[in-house]
Amino acid sequence: MVVKALVLGAKGTLGQALTAVLPQAGYDLRAALDRAACDIADGDAVRAAIAKHAPDVIFNAAAYTDVDRAELEPDAAYRANAIAPETLARAADAAGSVLVHYSTDFVYDGERERPYDEFDPPSPQGLYARSKVAGEQLAAAATGRLFTLRVGCLYGRGGRNFPSTILRRLRAGETVRADRDRLGSPTWVIEVARASAALARTSDFGLYHCTSQGETSWAAFASFMAAELGLPGSRVEPLPTSALPMKAPRPRRSILDNRMLRLRGLDTLSSWQDAARAFIKSES
C-alpha cells in the first residue's frame, strides 16, 4: 500500500533525511515544506497544506532548537515547540491524518545512571526542554493518531549543529574542541528516518525513544571520527563542560532506552560507532 506523506521542517537536518528516506521506503512524498512555505503555528497555513496535499501521514520535523537562545526567547520557543505541534495535531486529526512528531532527550535532567525509557516521567531543566515537554502533552491531547519520537544528539548531511559539522571540520584540517564530560548517544538522522518510516506504517500510536545504541562524550565521538579518517588524536581537544559557552542547563547523561521500539520489533538503530562509520562512508 502506498502511503502519502507530508514533511514539515524540510530544511532541517532531520527534515532533509526524511525527505530522502521516505520515497526509498515506499512513501508517496507529496511535499516537503520548510517554515517559509508552512508555519505550523499558523492554523490556516497548516490546514491549507493538509487540504492541498491530502497526506496519510505528516512528519513534523519543525522545531525551535536553539537551546541557549530559548532562555532569552521563551515565548518563541513555546510557540514553535508547544503551540505549533498542538495546532498541527488538531488539523491532522480533523483531516484523518496520522502525525509523527519529534521531541528530545533533553526532557530528562540526566541525573540517573541508567538509560531513561518511555515510562520515566520527564524532568526538564531549561526553557527549551520545558517547551518540548509541553509540545508532547498538547499534541497528545489534540489527537490519538500520534507517534511521538524522542531523539537526541542528531547529526547528518547538511546539518549546522555541532555534531553534523565534525566530519567536515576534521577533513578541512581544523582542530575540534568538544565536551569531554556530558554523555549522549550520537544518532545519525538517516537511521531515525528509517525507523520513523517503519513505525508510521503501523497503528501502534504512542511515545517512542529513538536513538543509537551505546553512549559516549562529544570529545570521544569526535576522536572516533578522526581515527576512522586516519587522523591523529591531537586533532580533537577535549574540554570540560564548564569551559564551554553554554547558557542553558543540559543533561549530564542524555541516554535513552528504545524500549518501546524494541518491544514492537522495530528498534533498527545500530550502535553509535556503526552509524558513524556509515555516515562517513555516505559522505565519502
Secondary structure as UniProt FT lines:
FT   STRAND          3..8
FT   TURN            10..11
FT   HELIX           13..24
FT   TURN            25..26
FT   STRAND          27..33
FT   TURN            35..37
FT   TURN            40..41
FT   HELIX           43..53
FT   STRAND          57..60
FT   TURN            67..68
FT   HELIX           69..71
FT   HELIX           74..78
FT   HELIX           79..83
FT   HELIX           84..95
FT   STRAND          98..104
FT   HELIX           105..107
FT   TURN            118..119
FT   HELIX           127..142
FT   STRAND          146..151
FT   STRAND          154..155
FT   TURN            157..158
FT   HELIX           162..171
FT   TURN            172..173
FT   STRAND          176..179
FT   STRAND          183..184
FT   STRAND          187..188
FT   HELIX           189..199
FT   TURN            200..201
FT   STRAND          206..209
FT   STRAND          216..217
FT   HELIX           218..228
FT   TURN            229..230
FT   HELIX           233..235
FT   STRAND          236..239
FT   HELIX           241..243
FT   STRAND          253..254
FT   HELIX           259..263
FT   TURN            264..265
FT   HELIX           272..282
//
